[in-house]
Amino acid sequence: MQVKMPQLGETVVEGTILKWLKKEGDDVAQDEPLFEISTDKVDTEVPSPAAGTLTKIMVGEGQTVSVGTDLAVIDAGEGGAQLAEEPAAPAGEPAAQPNGAAEAPAEPPAAEAARKAEPVETPQAEPAAEVPAAEAPQAAPAAAQVPAPSAPTDVQAPPDRGPRSQILSPLVRRLAAEHEVDLSQVRGTGTGGRITKNDVLSFVSARAERPAAAAIPEAPPAPPAPSAAVPAPAAGEGQEVVPLTHIRKAIGQHMHTSIQTTARAWTMVEVNVDHLVKLRERAKEAFREKHGVNLTYLPFVVRATIDALLEYPHVNARLDGENLVLHKFVNMAIAVSYDAGLIVPVIKGADGMNTVGIARAVADLAARARARQLKPDEVQGGTFTITNPGPYGSVLSVPIINMPHTAILSLDAIVKRPVVVDDAIAIRSMVNVSMSWDHRVIDGEIATRFLARVKENLETWDFAEDLGV
Amino acid sequence: MARPARLIRPPGLVDYDDANEAMHELARSRLAGEAGDTVILVEHPPVYTAGRRWKAEDIVWSEDRIRASGAELRFIDRGGSLTFHGPGQLVGYPVLDLGARPDAVRYVRDLEEVVIRAAADVGVELHRSDVQTGVWSGHRKVCAIGVRLMRMRVSLHGFALNCTTDLSWYDAIVPCGLSDEGVTSLSQLAGRTVEVDEMAPLVVRHLEAVFDLELEPDRAEWPSLPATAASAG
């Protein structure tokens, strides 16, 4: 029988295998802990849905898969193999059934009666003989393919399928009465062909899904409906399937939360940086010699932005419930891409630095980010973010706000463009500086005034003195 | 139709290992049908606990420095990453049978609800986070939640609500692996001292309401509790 990733809640779509408690080839008793999974912040050990031999583990430790994904195969032995040839009662995929879905198929295999009868300290012990097998629920999807095997030493029933037992648990009788099920039409998948709770529930949900089939219990199994939980796709010709890394998922979650939470708006100014280009050309060699780092355009923009942030503290704010926390200092977060993804180290106290200090801090943080040597407190506490896709060639970007910041500024590529200067067309080095901002915190006027200030700083400041070269 | 359940609230500071062991023992008894649902409410001496997903970089201080500070460090079986327990923090371990088809997410949300309601009783408005478990004020966490299920059925571990907690203990770690978020306490938020003893009855009341329980105080002596629990069935 297939062991599937259980669903630990209606909203849970996937789980991570933390640990297999059995190896391939191990024997396992029904309800014995088989593996441990983790979803969100809840971990659980999952009991085996059946007794038998764990013949195959399909999903390794640390892997995250969708609910309903096949995780392992338990070979139930002789009885199970014979029974597998018989068509079983219809049952759909757990997450797909429109009604009664949560009822039958998602049933975790913990059996109340077996649980009580089985000493916890010795999970290998066989279930006590008085446990009515019909009360032991099976994982329904698996039961649809292979009836659950008998307990190893269940002396009450032969291991293969005999005539249907007349012994019905009170639970089954009650369920049958509740749902007006004619039990003679239900195919039993329990030990000795007994009708289990799941058989009844599967019958009920199948009846609801396909009314015509209700009267024809011999009908072939319903085709599995498309599952809400999508198993990992198999790689086709010329394809490669790569699982998402932890950091990729974390970035995804962070970005998705931001786009869902913030009221993002976007504003751009174009900045004439002709004099900055000339300054950098003139100063970069001396700068590297004196300060040991390359001079890029980013420190100029960081410096110009810090001044504007101090002037417009609402752009440098954090929304905290129904309050705004205005920062009177600037901890500048700089987006840095590296092989594993994106990280945003923070220049603490950036408002106390000149352009040289900023250039050194940027170079240091970026280098250590790429070497994965950042300390935890170096990626927290930022008040505003700058991203810098320009070196890769983009001329316009619409970044997602790095929550809880109010805004993120994008520095794109500097390009020579024809512009109008003093009513004449001239060629100048121009750059688009744009900002995504949270309309919950500021409005267009502040955003635009802020950007205009950044532009003015970049166009009018004489950075030469600040560079110390 | 509230289900009767036991409330165990030992006085003083309870050693983490004792409580952890008692909780697991109670859960095994619960699973075996030998005991009913139980809620343990305690305060621990300073201890850092690392859940299954802890990462080395979440511990800012060295282990030596942590021990030198008078705190212990424990690596345990719950979900989640690192957290701190200590004086001034109300820690709750509900050992409940969540049934054969547990909705673990719902259970965690219910725990959050209990804390949100209890905090509201002392005038502090808290909320959930869209992405992270726990109970928050703004971007600061007031109550950590970490849960494990035994046999996909009986709950272990629970919540840790900062009442008068000395928050400087959190400097040693990146709580729950969240580098961007801070930690706070009910006392800080309320602007007055909100003691564990003030919150405990409120938490009990809301546990009863949210989980439909009727909590009967149990005078079991600590740490003789596990034996008592085992014989309760």
Interface residues (C-beta under 8 A of the other chain):
Chain A: P6 L8 G9 E10 T11 V12 L18 D31 P33 S38 T39 D40 K41 V42 D43 T44 E45 V46 P47 A102 A106 E107 P108 A110 A111 E112 R115 K116 E118 P119 V120 E121 P137 Q253 T257 Q260 T261 R318 D320 G321 N323 K375 P376 D377 V379 Q380 G381 P404
Chain B: R28 L31 A32 G33 G51 R52 R53 E57 D58 V60 D77 R78 G79 G80 A100 R101 P102 D103 A104 V105 R106 Y107 V108 E125 H127 D130 V131 T133 S137 G138 H139 I145 G146 V147 R148 L149 M150 R151 M152 R153 V174 S179 D180
